Amino acid sequence: MSAPTTRPVAIKLGVELKERVNRLAAARDRTPHWLMHEAIRQFVEREEQRESFRQDAIKAWDDYQATGLHVTMDEADAWLAKLATTDQDVASPEPHN
């Protein structure tokens, strides 16, 4: 017998919030369960992306501290302006000390 792919989870909601969930679910022609599941799924995806961005920033900072290589704001702005005005790839500026 295979393991279940879903498991029930209990969550305590205040009366007012539970009523709001119920009203919104009814307005969307969905169940409160579906609405809460979707809200949690979207939150987790957003927070995973935020954490990935944070980890990338930490890695970039560590790389900068180790090498000193960087691109100035003016260089980055000029590159982004070129990207915005052309349909072709534009080489990014070379990092320097």
Protein Blocks (a to p, Z undefined) as FASTA:
>chain_A
ZZdfbdcddddddfklmmmmmmmmmmnopafklmmmmmmmmmmmmmmmmmmmmmmmmmmm
mmmmmnopacdfklmmmmmmmmmmpcbdcddddddZZ
